[in-house]
Amino acid sequence: MDIEKFLYDEADLLDRGDLKAWLELFTEDGRYWMPARPDQDDPETEISLFYDDRLLMSIRALNFGHPLSPMMEHPVRTSHVIGNVRLADWDGETARVTANFHVVALQRKEQTVFAGRYTYELVRAGAGWKIRQKRVDLINCDMPMKNILIYL
């Protein structure tokens, strides 16, 4: 399925730290959302761990790559594993896709594992896809955790 390949290609961009190319996968009105609670419905009226539009994503990407950023002194290495990719809805132009994920991140000799479920709203863009919204539901989103310094 070309959607599945699209998700794998996105994960590869994140693992390689190519945030500039990753941002190009989003529509101009694209959003990256990581809820702070498992049952959260509305990012506009409730606190989220992330709720970034394209502008904020591009600012974070610049900050992550800035020479004075701690990320440059101690780069993060990641490995994304995606599975159980399912097409939840499709109208010919827009697809809602879910997938489970595990991300292992290594920084400063410390390994962190993130796991959860992605929900994508994808729109057709020529022969490919663009992300209108990527929702990242961590299985432990409502538990204490360190700062998340990467996009999952």
C-alpha positions as CSV (number, residue, x, y, z in Angstrom):
1,M,0.0,0.0,0.0
2,D,1.5,3.4,-0.9
3,I,0.2,4.9,2.4
4,E,2.3,2.3,4.3
5,K,5.4,3.2,2.3
6,F,4.7,6.9,3.0
7,L,4.6,6.3,6.8
8,Y,7.9,4.3,6.6
9,D,9.5,7.1,4.5
10,E,8.4,9.6,7.1
11,A,9.9,7.5,9.9
12,D,13.1,7.3,8.0
13,L,13.3,11.1,7.7
14,L,12.9,11.4,11.4
15,D,15.5,8.7,12.1
16,R,18.0,10.5,9.9
17,G,17.1,13.9,11.5
18,D,16.1,15.4,8.2
19,L,13.5,17.7,9.7
20,K,13.5,20.0,6.7
21,A,12.4,17.2,4.4
22,W,10.0,15.9,7.1
23,L,8.3,19.4,7.2
24,E,7.7,19.1,3.5
25,L,5.4,16.1,4.1
26,F,2.9,18.4,5.8
27,T,0.2,20.5,4.1
28,E,0.5,24.3,4.6
29,D,-2.2,24.0,7.3
30,G,-0.7,20.8,8.7
31,R,-0.7,20.1,12.4
32,Y,1.4,17.8,14.7
33,W,-0.6,17.0,17.9
34,M,0.4,15.0,21.0
35,P,-2.4,15.0,23.5
36,A,-1.7,15.1,27.3
37,R,-4.5,12.7,28.1
38,P,-5.6,9.4,26.5
39,D,-9.2,10.6,25.9
40,Q,-8.4,14.2,24.8
41,D,-10.7,15.4,22.0
42,D,-9.9,19.0,21.4
43,P,-6.3,20.5,21.2
44,E,-7.8,24.0,21.1
45,T,-9.4,23.9,24.6
46,E,-7.1,21.5,26.5
47,I,-3.4,21.3,27.3
48,S,-1.4,19.2,24.9
49,L,2.2,18.0,25.0
50,F,2.6,19.3,21.5
51,Y,0.2,21.1,19.2
52,D,2.3,22.6,16.5
53,D,1.3,24.2,13.2
54,R,3.8,24.4,10.3
55,L,5.3,27.6,11.6
56,L,6.0,26.2,15.1
57,M,7.3,23.0,13.6
58,S,9.8,25.0,11.4
59,I,10.9,27.0,14.5
60,R,11.5,23.9,16.5
61,A,13.4,22.3,13.6
62,L,15.6,25.4,13.5
63,N,16.1,25.3,17.3
64,F,17.0,21.6,17.2
65,G,19.7,22.3,14.6
66,H,21.1,25.6,16.0
67,P,24.8,25.4,16.8
68,L,24.1,26.5,20.4
69,S,21.4,23.9,20.9
70,P,22.1,21.1,23.4
71,M,20.8,18.8,20.6
72,M,23.9,19.6,18.7
73,E,26.3,18.9,21.6
74,H,24.4,15.7,22.4
75,P,22.6,14.6,19.2
76,V,19.6,12.3,19.5
77,R,19.6,9.0,17.6
78,T,16.3,7.3,17.0
79,S,14.8,4.2,15.6
80,H,11.1,4.2,14.6
81,V,9.2,0.9,14.2
82,I,5.7,1.2,12.8
83,G,3.2,-1.6,12.6
84,N,-0.5,-2.5,12.4
85,V,-1.1,0.2,9.7
86,R,-4.8,0.4,9.1
87,L,-6.9,2.5,6.7
88,A,-9.7,3.7,9.0
89,D,-11.5,6.0,6.4
90,W,-11.1,7.0,2.8
91,D,-13.1,9.3,0.6
92,G,-11.0,9.3,-2.5
93,E,-8.9,12.4,-1.6
94,T,-8.5,12.1,2.2
95,A,-7.5,9.1,4.2
96,R,-7.5,8.5,8.0
97,V,-4.8,6.0,8.9
98,T,-3.8,4.6,12.2
99,A,-0.6,2.8,13.1
100,N,1.1,1.6,16.3
101,F,4.7,2.7,16.9
102,H,7.7,2.2,19.1
103,V,10.5,4.8,19.0
104,V,13.8,4.2,20.8
105,A,15.7,7.4,21.4
106,L,19.3,7.6,22.6
107,Q,20.8,10.8,23.9
108,R,23.5,11.5,26.5
109,K,24.0,7.7,26.9
110,E,20.4,7.4,28.0
111,Q,17.9,5.3,26.1
112,T,14.2,6.2,26.2
113,V,11.3,4.2,24.7
114,F,8.1,5.8,23.4
115,A,5.2,3.8,22.3
116,G,1.7,4.5,21.2
117,R,-0.6,5.0,18.3
118,Y,-0.4,7.4,15.4
119,T,-3.6,8.8,13.7
120,Y,-3.0,10.5,10.4
121,E,-5.2,12.6,8.3
122,L,-3.6,12.4,4.9
123,V,-4.6,14.2,1.7
124,R,-3.7,13.4,-1.9
125,A,-1.0,15.6,-3.3
126,G,-0.3,14.7,-6.9
127,A,0.8,11.1,-7.0
128,G,1.6,11.1,-3.3
129,W,0.4,12.2,0.1
130,K,0.6,15.1,2.5
131,I,-0.1,15.1,6.2
132,R,-2.9,17.4,7.3
133,Q,-2.7,16.2,10.9
134,K,-0.5,13.7,12.7
135,R,-1.9,12.8,16.2
136,V,0.6,11.0,18.5
137,D,-1.1,9.2,21.4
138,L,1.6,8.0,23.8
139,I,0.5,5.1,26.0
140,N,2.0,7.0,29.0
141,C,1.0,10.6,28.0
142,D,-0.6,11.3,31.4
143,M,2.4,10.1,33.4
144,P,5.4,12.1,34.6
145,M,8.2,12.2,31.9
146,K,11.2,14.1,30.9
147,N,11.0,16.7,28.2
148,I,10.4,15.3,24.7
149,L,13.1,16.9,22.6
150,I,12.2,15.1,19.3
151,Y,9.3,14.6,17.0
152,L,8.0,11.1,17.2
